[in-house]
């Protein structure tokens, strides 16, 4: 993935194609940070194929839409749990950023990881993003 410009938050929902054996397959929803909807769908298939026995040829995207911030004018602290591949192995990390939006904090994280750890955008996986209380 090329993280040029600001990343956006997408909610992507997909499932296996219905078959005779499984007429109503379960839906899988993911929160993906990507520059556009094409990359968001691609990242969805990348992650889902790692977690479930599913791939693009045997599945379908039910919904792919932008997620907008509820209060974009309020400054918030964000905690980001991530995993990245370096030259020596895979590392888990927790980082905190201060920004107006979730997507702004994630974009800041990608830039920071590239600068401090030389981690490329395709080697970074965002596990969880959460708003942290101001008093903590």
TAURHU-V626959 format. One line per field, one symbol per residue. ss: DSSP state (A for helix, B for strand, O for the rest). A space follows every 10 residues. Layout:
ss->???
This chain:
ss->OOOOOOOBBB BBBBBBOOOO OOOOOOOBBB BBBBOOAAAA AAAAAAAAAA AOOOOAAABB BBBBBBOOOO OOOOOBBBBB BBBBBOOOOB BBBBBBBBBO OAAAAAAAAA AAAAAAAOOO AAABBBBBBB BBOOOO
